[in-house]
Amino acid sequence: MSERIFNFNAGPAAIPQSVLEEVRDDLLNYKGEGLSVMEMSHRSKSFDAIIKSAEALMKEVMEIPDGYKVVFFQGGATLQFAAVPMNLLTDGKFADYVNSGSWSKKAISEAKKLGKTVNVIASSEDDNFTHIPKGYKVTPGAEYLHITSNNTIFGTQYQEFPATGNVPLIADMSSDINCRKIDVSKFGLIYAGAQKNLGPSGTTIVIIREDLMKRSPENIPSMCSYNIIGGKDSLYNTPPTFGIYIIKLILEWIKGQGGLGKLEEINRKKAKMLYDSIDNSDFYRGTAKEDSRSIMNVTFRLPSEELEQKFVAEALQKGMLGLKGHRSVGGIRASIYNAVPMKAIETLVGFMADFKKQNG
């Protein structure tokens, strides 16, 4: 293709073009230093400035209060499924989990593999994960409550976060971090794979309250220890240097867009445009219940699987990639992360109208 495609992939996902252009310009010779960030020592002054800037920008953009640490991990959010109970769930005690989709189920499974006691206090599995569970209470004595803030596969998202009192709230925010403003002080720990809204795959962000960081036991693997990795400012070993550099650039881009308040406004407009196109049609059918709809992953079905396959193929011919639903559920999924421009949504909505006329 002569032009860049509209990227609706669920992850790795779209990166702002201006960020890619800056990476391109700096790729061979970063700021006149004669080498790439990929070649740079993680102990160098230049990379030290990059990683410190990335942490400071994350705190600024998300308005993270004092008493929290931003830590850069490897292993994706999937490693955090195990790291959270390793660090925070004491043997002989239990934690509460909410099961709202595939990634929640995997987090529960990983905790159980470690022999930890998991209490699933709410689930929407019997409704095929079409909504976010509500009306539950945290179990007294729980060491934490774990939730998945946005369910990429099923297109659901927490509209309000549960009140947990003195029980730390832990959230996997991989697919919606920095899509909207949140009150970080409500959480004990937030983790997110970078490959949706923050950068390339291979880097994971952990935002942890410092008192919880100190709870890491000494008998767990060093690479899973919040106290070890956080205590060494993410430099216990060689971190994913290039990914952290791109995260820094994307955080600068977020600031340049007007911050999370402005991005949330744009994201809600994008989502509304797409949901209106679905709701005002008897041809397309949304799969997530209205009170749980995600503004990051819009999932819907067509009258038949054959039409869905045709939809995806013709959309690709029109310059739109990544609209096939997850293999476990089928259908159509448009992931409309921060870097997906309004023009992409307008193009998709126009295509949907034309496709309906031709096939309805």
C-alpha positions in Angstrom: 0.0 0.0 0.0 1.2 3.5 -0.8 -0.4 4.9 2.4 -0.6 3.7 6.0 -3.5 1.4 6.7 -6.2 2.1 9.3 -5.2 -0.3 12.1 -8.0 -1.8 14.2 -5.9 -4.6 15.7 -6.5 -5.4 19.3 -2.8 -5.6 20.1 -0.1 -5.0 19.2 -2.1 -2.0 18.2 -1.8 1.4 16.5 1.0 3.8 17.5 0.6 7.5 16.7 2.2 8.3 13.4 4.1 11.3 14.7 5.7 9.0 17.3 6.7 6.5 14.6 8.2 9.3 12.6 10.3 10.5 15.6 11.5 6.9 16.2 12.4 6.7 12.5 14.4 9.9 12.7 16.2 8.8 15.8 16.7 5.2 14.9 20.3 5.3 13.7 21.5 8.2 15.6 19.7 9.2 18.9 20.0 12.9 19.5 23.4 13.1 17.8 25.0 10.4 20.1 26.0 8.2 17.1 24.0 5.1 18.1 20.4 3.9 18.4 18.5 3.6 21.7 18.4 -0.2 20.9 22.3 -0.2 21.2 22.5 2.1 24.2 23.6 0.8 27.6 20.8 0.7 30.1 23.3 2.1 32.6 24.1 5.1 30.4 23.2 8.7 31.3 21.2 9.0 28.2 19.0 6.0 29.0 18.7 7.0 32.6 17.2 10.2 31.4 14.8 8.3 29.2 13.5 5.9 31.9 13.2 8.7 34.5 11.3 10.8 32.1 9.0 8.0 31.2 8.2 7.4 34.9 7.7 11.1 35.6 5.4 11.5 32.5 3.3 8.5 33.6 2.8 10.1 37.0 2.0 13.4 35.4 -0.4 12.1 32.7 -2.3 9.8 35.1 -2.1 12.2 38.1 -0.6 9.5 40.2 -0.4 10.6 43.8 2.6 10.4 46.1 3.2 7.0 47.6 3.1 5.1 44.3 5.9 3.7 42.2 5.9 3.2 38.4 7.8 0.0 37.5 8.6 -1.3 34.1 8.4 -5.1 33.8 8.8 -7.7 31.0 6.6 -10.8 30.4 3.4 -9.0 29.5 0.3 -8.7 31.7 0.3 -12.5 31.7 3.3 -12.6 33.9 1.5 -10.3 36.3 -1.3 -12.9 36.6 1.2 -14.9 38.7 3.3 -12.0 40.1 0.3 -10.4 41.8 -0.5 -13.4 44.0 3.2 -14.2 44.5 3.8 -10.8 45.9 0.5 -10.0 47.6 -1.3 -13.2 48.6 0.0 -14.7 51.7 -0.1 -18.5 52.0 -3.1 -19.5 54.1 -5.1 -16.4 53.2 -7.3 -15.6 50.2 -8.0 -13.0 47.5 -11.2 -12.0 45.8 -11.5 -12.1 42.0 -14.2 -11.0 39.6 -14.5 -13.1 36.4 -15.5 -10.9 33.5 -13.8 -12.6 30.6 -10.9 -14.7 29.2 -8.1 -12.6 30.8 -9.8 -12.7 34.2 -10.1 -16.5 33.9 -6.4 -16.7 33.2 -5.5 -14.5 36.1 -7.6 -16.8 38.4 -6.0 -19.9 36.9 -2.5 -18.6 37.4 -3.2 -17.8 41.1 -4.6 -21.3 41.6 -1.5 -22.9 39.9 0.6 -21.4 42.7 -1.6 -23.1 45.3 -3.2 -19.8 46.3 -6.8 -19.6 47.6 -9.0 -17.7 45.2 -12.5 -16.6 45.9 -14.5 -15.7 42.7 -17.1 -13.4 44.1 -18.8 -12.5 40.9 -18.9 -13.7 37.3 -20.7 -12.9 34.0 -19.6 -16.2 32.4 -23.2 -17.6 32.5 -24.2 -14.7 30.2 -21.2 -15.2 27.8 -19.4 -12.3 29.4 -21.7 -9.7 27.8 -21.7 -7.5 30.9 -19.6 -6.4 33.8 -20.8 -8.1 37.0 -22.3 -5.8 39.6 -23.9 -5.9 43.1 -21.2 -7.9 44.8 -19.3 -7.1 48.0 -15.7 -7.7 48.9 -15.2 -10.6 51.3 -14.0 -9.5 54.7 -10.4 -10.5 55.2 -9.5 -10.7 51.5 -5.9 -9.6 50.8 -7.0 -7.9 47.6 -9.8 -7.7 44.9 -8.6 -8.4 41.3 -10.6 -7.0 38.3 -10.0 -6.7 34.6 -11.0 -3.1 33.7 -11.7 -3.8 30.0 -12.3 -7.1 28.3 -10.7 -6.9 24.9 -12.4 -10.1 23.5 -16.0 -9.3 24.7 -16.0 -5.5 24.3 -17.0 -4.8 27.9 -15.5 -2.2 30.3 -16.0 -1.0 33.9 -18.0 2.2 33.9 -17.5 2.6 37.7 -14.9 0.8 39.8 -15.9 -1.1 42.9 -15.5 0.4 46.4 -13.2 -1.9 48.4 -12.6 -0.1 51.6 -9.4 -1.2 53.1 -9.0 -4.1 50.7 -6.5 -3.1 47.9 -8.1 -3.0 44.5 -5.9 -4.6 41.8 -6.7 -4.0 38.1 -5.5 -5.4 34.9 -5.8 -2.3 32.6 -3.9 -3.6 29.6 -6.5 -2.7 27.1 -7.8 0.6 28.4 -5.0 2.3 30.4 -4.8 6.0 29.5 -8.0 6.0 27.5 -9.8 8.1 30.2 -9.1 9.8 33.5 -9.2 7.6 36.6 -8.6 8.1 40.3 -5.4 6.1 40.8 -5.8 6.5 44.6 -8.6 4.0 44.5 -6.2 1.3 43.5 -3.5 -0.6 45.3 -1.9 -1.8 42.0 -2.6 -1.3 38.3 -0.8 -3.3 35.6 -0.9 -3.1 31.8 0.8 -4.5 28.8 2.0 -1.6 26.8 0.9 -2.9 23.4 -2.6 -1.3 23.3 -2.3 2.4 24.3 1.3 2.9 25.5 3.8 1.4 23.1 5.1 -1.8 21.6 4.7 -5.3 23.0 7.3 -6.5 25.4 7.0 -3.9 28.2 4.5 -3.9 31.0 3.7 -1.0 33.3 3.0 -1.7 37.0 1.8 1.2 39.2 1.9 0.1 42.8 1.4 1.6 46.2 4.7 1.7 47.9 3.5 0.0 51.1 2.3 -3.0 48.9 5.6 -3.1 47.1 7.3 -3.8 50.4 5.1 -6.9 51.0 7.0 -9.0 48.4 8.3 -12.1 50.1 12.0 -13.1 49.7 11.3 -16.6 48.4 9.8 -15.7 45.0 11.7 -15.3 41.7 13.6 -12.0 41.6 12.1 -11.1 38.2 8.6 -11.3 39.7 9.3 -9.3 42.9 7.8 -5.8 43.0 10.2 -4.9 45.8 13.3 -6.0 43.9 12.4 -4.6 40.5 10.8 -1.5 41.9 13.5 -1.0 44.5 16.1 -1.0 41.7 14.1 1.6 39.7 13.3 -1.1 37.0 17.0 -1.6 36.4 17.6 -4.8 38.3 18.5 -6.4 35.0 18.5 -5.1 31.4 15.0 -3.7 30.9 13.1 -3.4 27.5 15.0 -0.2 26.7 13.5 0.5 23.2 10.0 -0.1 24.5 10.4 2.2 27.4 11.8 4.9 25.0 8.6 4.6 22.8 6.4 4.7 25.9 8.1 8.0 26.8 7.3 9.4 23.4 3.7 8.2 23.5 3.2 9.9 26.9 4.6 13.1 25.4 2.1 12.6 22.6 -0.7 12.2 25.1 0.3 15.5 26.7 0.4 17.1 23.3 -3.2 16.0 22.6 -4.4 17.8 25.7 -4.0 15.1 28.3 -6.3 12.3 29.3 -9.4 14.5 29.7 -9.2 15.5 26.0 -8.4 12.0 24.9 -11.3 10.6 26.8 -13.6 13.1 25.1 -12.3 12.0 21.6 -12.5 8.4 22.5 -16.1 8.7 23.6 -17.0 10.5 20.4 -15.3 7.7 18.4 -17.1 5.0 20.3 -20.5 6.7 20.1 -20.2 7.1 16.3 -19.5 3.4 15.9 -22.2 2.2 18.4 -24.8 4.5 16.8 -24.0 2.9 13.5 -24.7 -0.5 15.0 -27.7 0.5 17.0 -29.4 2.3 14.2 -29.3 -0.8 12.0 -31.2 -4.1 11.8 -28.2 -5.6 10.1 -25.5 -5.2 12.8 -25.9 -6.4 16.3 -23.7 -5.4 19.3 -22.6 -8.1 21.6 -22.0 -6.2 24.8 -24.8 -4.9 27.0 -25.2 -1.2 26.7 -24.3 -0.4 30.4 -21.0 -2.3 30.0 -19.8 -1.2 26.5 -16.2 -0.6 26.0 -14.9 2.6 24.4 -11.8 0.7 23.3 -13.1 -2.5 21.8 -16.4 -2.5 19.9 -17.7 -5.9 19.2 -20.6 -6.8 16.9 -22.1 -9.5 14.7 -23.6 -9.7 11.2 -26.5 -11.9 10.2 -24.1 -14.8 9.3 -20.5 -15.9 9.6 -20.2 -15.9 5.8 -21.1 -12.2 5.8 -18.7 -11.5 8.6 -15.8 -13.1 6.6 -16.8 -11.1 3.6 -17.0 -7.9 5.7 -13.4 -8.4 7.0 -12.0 -9.2 3.6 -13.7 -6.2 1.9 -12.7 -3.9 4.7 -9.1 -4.9 4.2 -9.4 -4.0 0.5 -10.6 -0.6 1.6 -7.6 -0.1 3.9 -8.9 -1.3 7.2 -7.0 -4.0 9.1 -7.8 -6.1 12.2 -11.6 -6.2 12.2 -11.9 -10.0 12.7 -13.2 -10.9 16.1 -11.1 -13.0 18.5 -10.9 -16.6 17.4 -12.7 -17.8 20.6 -15.9 -15.8 19.9 -15.9 -14.8 16.2 -17.8 -11.8 14.9 -16.3 -8.4 14.3 -14.2 -6.3 16.6 -13.0 -2.8 16.1 -10.3 -1.8 18.6 -10.3 2.0 18.6 -7.4 2.8 20.9 -6.0 6.3 21.4 -3.9 6.3 18.3 -6.7 5.3 16.0 -7.8 8.6 14.4 -11.4 9.8 14.0 -10.9 9.5 10.2 -10.6 5.7 10.7 -13.9 5.6 12.5 -15.6 7.7 9.8 -14.2 5.4 7.1 -15.4 2.3 8.9 -18.9 3.7 9.5 -19.2 4.7 5.9 -18.0 1.2 4.8 -20.6 -0.4 7.2 -23.4 1.6 5.6 -22.3 0.6 2.1 -21.8 -3.0 3.1 -25.3 -3.2 4.5 -26.8 -1.7 1.3 -25.1 -4.3 -0.8 -25.7 -7.3 1.4 -28.7 -6.5 3.6 
